[in-house]
Amino acid sequence: MLLLILALAAVGYAIYRSTDVREEVISGGRQFVYGEPQHGLILGLCILAGICILSTIPLMLDRRDRGREEVVTRKRTLD
C-alpha cells in the first residue's frame, strides 16, 4: 500500500513541476528564468512511480503464507 501511495505522490509532484508557471526576469542585461520545468526530475519521478507500481504486483500475488496454513491444517487432520 505504501508503494502505491509513493507512486501517486511521485506522479502528482511530477505533474505539478511540469505545469509550473514560467517567469522571466531581465535585469542588468541578464535573463533569469524561474519556474521552468526540470525534465530530469520529472523523468526520475515517473520512473520511480513505475518501479513502485511494478514492485507491488509480486507483493499482491505472493500467496506463500496462505499455502503454508493449508499444509499445516491438512497434516493435522490426517494425524
Secondary structure, 3 states (H helix, E strand, C coil): CHHHHHHHHHHHHHHHHHCCCCEEEEECCEEEEECCCCHHHHHHHHHHHHHHHHHHHHHHHCCHHHHHHHHHHHHHHHC
